Structure formats: C-alpha cells, structure tokens
Amino acid sequence: MIQTAQPICIDLDHQGAPTRLQLSLTIRPGDLTVVLGPSGSGKTSLLRALCGLFRPDRGFIRHGDHDWLSHERGIHLSPQARGVGVVFQNYGIMPHLTALQNVCLHGCPESVGLTWLGRVGLESKARQMASTLSGGQQQRVAIARALAQSPSLLLLDEPFSAVDQSARTALYGLLAEIRETTRVPMLMVTHNLEEARLLADQLLIIDAGVGLQQGDPRTVLLKPRNARVADIVGIQNRYKGIFRKTSLDGVAELQWGLSADNPILQIADKGRIDDGRAVDWIIPPQAIRLTEYPRGCALQGRVSQLRQLGETVLCQVQLDYPEPQSLQLTLSQRELQKLQLGLGEALELGLDCTLIHVMPSKKAMGAAVE
C-alpha cells in the first residue's frame, strides 16, 4: 500500500519572511530523521516547505529523481501532488466521525482503512466514534490516516506530546514497527531531547533556521560541532579553555578555563584547531570515572549539591581551582550509597582525557550542515 520508498533530498536557502531556512538533508527510506531545535528555530517552516505550503527562495526538494521543488527549473508542486502524510500534535481527528471514517477522510477505500486500523491495533474500534477514543487511540487513528494515503514522506509534528507516558511508550513501539514494514522516509520535529535520542536514526539540530549539525544521535551528542549545538542538546559539563599545540605529534594541551593557574589537560591534537585558540570543550558522561582509574588523571573536589530525582541523583562537584569550576554527575541511588556521598564531602574522580571533545569558540553561528 505504500509506494516504492525513495529518499527525500533537501537543499534549501531562504533568507526572507517568514524565517531564514538554510539547510541540506537527505531522509533515507525506512529512516526516522528527528529535527531538534528551540521554539522559533524554523522547524515548522521546514515542515511547511516539505508539504508545499511554503516556497523557499532557492534550492530543491527531490523525491528520488522527481523534483517537488526546484528553484533552478521553476518547479513547485502543490501539496496534493507531493503525497505527503502528516501526523499532528493535536491529532486532527474529526470527533463526529467514526475511527474508520477518519482514516478514509482523504478518499481511501474502506478496505484500506480497515487494514491500517488493524496495523495500528484498532480494527475493533473501526465503527466507534472518534470522540470516545483515548488520546493514544486517537493518535493511532491519525497515524493510520496518514499512512492510508500511501505517502512518499511521513511528517510527524510533535506527535506524542499530547499523550500520557504509557500511551507514548506504546506509540514509540508502533512507530518502530511502521518503519520496519513500510520503509517510508519519516521526519519528526520535537523539543524533547530524550525522545530524539530514543527514536532517531538521524538527528538534525536547527537554530534560527540554520542546520547546525546532522548525524546519528550518538555522534551529535558526544561530538557537537559548536557551543550552540551543545546548548541545544543539553550538554552540562561544558567549559571554556585555551588549546595549545605541543612538540609531540598528535598531542595537545588544554587549559581548563581562561586562568593560566588552572590545570592543563593532555588531549589529542587532530590538526583542526590553531595553537593558542580559545575553545569550548565538553566532558561526556562516560569520560568520568568514579572508581579504578590511574591517579595521574584524578580530579579533587567537594560535593556542593545533591538533588534527588526518583532513582536518579544529580550531584554537583565543586573543583578547587583558582578559577572555580564545577562538574555535574548523574548517579543512581545505588552508586550514591556505595560512594557514601554527602554535602561538603571530599570526592576524587578520574577523567579519561581521550574522550574530551574540543570545539573552536565562534562569535557567529555556522552555516548549513555539511
């Protein structure tokens, strides 16, 4: 029922109203690309451009070998000609219609509608009024309706934000099943970092209409391209510093902070940063060792804050340097009990400097993603 899946290739450069939009992206068949960015970052404009409701100044949107938009060739297909399925945050369900009537709202045969209701686990609710369904069930109806159109691309606009956690978890499983069986390219926009981390095959970070970085979620979260990406993905242990080359090939020194009296860390030199350059740098969680580490990479500090969040404890460690620095740890209750930590207690930590990620400090935001 889904037409043969083809990649969606996007290269846009729009500098006018309603917002700047400058990014390049390929959505592969069977992949879910998640677009993450703050409010006003251009996520909605990207969705509207893909649907055909917004025509960017320059660039193209291509489905396989077929242009939906081409500034160079003067092509701008209507929304109806693109065959894009959309699942909205607020479901977009007609409450006075049955579940089946909602699925068939755009003209698909009842047999197709029933098949898709079965695929989303709601065949028994086909004749039930949509207004009597739960929020999670209504969202399943919305997904079935979008897929019943045999879309070339499925867009999901914050699709899980209006349902409770149990329904959300079930919908995550449904989305994974649909990806495996239909191979339709999917793009989802969200503010939810954990949702993006859990669901995305490819993550696109966008801000002020500009694509800042794209890639698999692990790479983006461990190696953000710049400080703004690190901010958007919520990386806590981010610091200023000075990068200095050494006489040893492939080895550099990183001054922690801007004070010359602060510690100097030995890190890898990948040849991408100039000597003496001011940098932003991050310590990923897996670089912090609580036990069994060489004494040469030890850090000393005191526990300055403990915040209980259910089974998780947020721990802030104040490091005693001329220019004070703090380190954020996320511990389980078991780890907290094992370490016997309390406020004001001294703590020694290990730091794996091979995992430190360094980013040149920039005054202005970067251009579109590579």
PyMOL commands that set and color helices and strands:
alter all, ss='L'
color gray80, all
select helices_A, chain A and resi 43-51+79-82+99-103+110-119+123-125+130-132+135-148+165-182+193-199+217-222+227-232+285-287+295-297+333-339+353-355
alter helices_A, ss='H'
color red, helices_A
select strands_A, chain A and resi 8-14+21-27+32-36+58-63+66-70+75-76+84-87+153-157+186-190+202-207+210-215+238-245+251-256+264-268+277-282+288-289+298-309+312-319+325-332+346-351+357-360
alter strands_A, ss='S'
color yellow, strands_A
deselect
rebuild
show_as cartoon
